[in-house]
Amino acid sequence: MTPPIEYDPDAVHTPVLTFRWVVRRNGDDAQYEASGTCPVCTCPMTRTWPFGQPPVAKGGWFGRREEPGPEPFHTLCQCRTLHMNRPASEPRGCGALLTIAAPPSPGQSGATP
């Protein structure tokens, strides 16, 4: 049996990961969902990013991308495994910061509309 992996807020996995992407559209809004395995804790995880956020009252976008684009995405591990010493303020994950490759363009494999 493998020993449990503790929560580590300093864990970073810098190589870009390839996850499976699913795109869900609702009118002008879209949600992009990436699913894969965290390489730090080896647990399955899913992370969703919404797009099409209405501009904030003073204009601009409030910390979100308007479109996915080609740049990689950064996220903390979002696995549902209970990791020892995880703070109550963090409901999910092992604490690892991950870099996920952007979703494929329409027509490429890996993205499901």
C-alpha positions in Angstrom: 0.0 0.0 0.0 1.3 3.4 -0.9 1.8 5.9 1.9 -0.7 8.8 2.0 0.5 12.0 0.3 0.4 15.1 2.4 -0.9 18.5 1.3 2.0 20.5 0.1 1.3 24.2 -0.8 4.9 24.5 -2.2 4.6 21.6 -4.7 5.0 22.8 -8.3 4.9 20.7 -11.5 6.3 22.9 -14.3 6.1 20.6 -17.4 3.0 21.3 -19.4 0.4 18.5 -18.9 -2.0 17.3 -21.5 -5.5 16.8 -20.1 -8.8 15.8 -21.9 -10.9 18.8 -22.6 -14.8 19.0 -22.8 -16.5 22.2 -24.0 -20.0 23.0 -22.7 -21.8 25.9 -24.4 -24.9 27.8 -23.2 -25.7 30.6 -25.6 -22.7 33.0 -25.6 -21.2 31.4 -22.5 -18.9 28.4 -22.5 -17.3 26.2 -19.9 -14.0 24.4 -20.6 -13.4 21.4 -18.5 -10.0 19.7 -18.3 -9.7 16.2 -16.8 -6.6 14.3 -16.1 -4.3 13.0 -13.4 -2.3 15.2 -11.0 1.4 14.0 -11.5 2.2 15.0 -7.9 -0.4 12.9 -6.0 -1.4 10.7 -8.9 -5.1 11.3 -8.2 -7.7 12.0 -11.0 -8.9 15.6 -11.1 -11.1 17.9 -13.1 -11.0 21.7 -13.4 -13.5 23.9 -15.1 -12.9 27.4 -16.5 -15.9 29.6 -17.5 -15.6 32.0 -20.5 -17.9 34.7 -21.8 -18.0 36.5 -18.4 -19.9 39.7 -18.7 -17.6 42.8 -18.2 -17.5 44.2 -14.7 -19.3 47.5 -14.1 -16.2 49.7 -14.9 -15.3 47.6 -18.0 -12.7 45.0 -18.6 -12.5 41.4 -17.5 -12.3 40.5 -13.9 -9.3 38.1 -13.8 -10.6 35.7 -16.5 -9.8 35.2 -20.1 -12.4 36.2 -22.7 -11.5 33.2 -24.8 -9.3 30.1 -24.1 -6.4 31.0 -26.5 -3.2 29.1 -27.0 -1.6 29.9 -23.6 -1.4 27.1 -21.0 -3.7 27.2 -18.0 -2.4 27.2 -14.4 -4.3 25.6 -11.6 -3.9 24.0 -8.2 -4.6 20.3 -8.0 -8.4 19.8 -7.8 -8.5 16.1 -6.8 -11.1 15.0 -4.3 -8.7 12.8 -2.3 -8.3 13.7 1.3 -4.6 14.7 1.8 -3.3 15.0 5.3 -2.7 18.5 6.7 -4.8 20.2 4.0 -6.1 23.5 5.4 -9.8 23.8 5.9 -9.7 26.8 3.5 -8.7 24.4 0.6 -11.6 22.0 0.0 -9.7 20.0 -2.7 -6.4 18.9 -4.0 -2.9 18.2 -2.8 -1.6 21.8 -3.1 0.4 21.3 -6.3 0.5 24.0 -8.9 0.0 22.5 -12.3 0.3 23.8 -15.9 -2.2 22.4 -18.3 -1.9 22.7 -22.1 -4.6 24.9 -23.7 -7.6 23.1 -25.2 -7.2 22.0 -28.8 -8.7 24.2 -31.5 -12.1 23.1 -32.9 -11.5 20.2 -35.2 -8.5 18.8 -33.4 -8.7 15.7 -31.2 -8.9 16.1 -27.4 -11.8 18.7 -27.3 -15.4 17.5 -27.1 -18.1 20.1 -27.9 
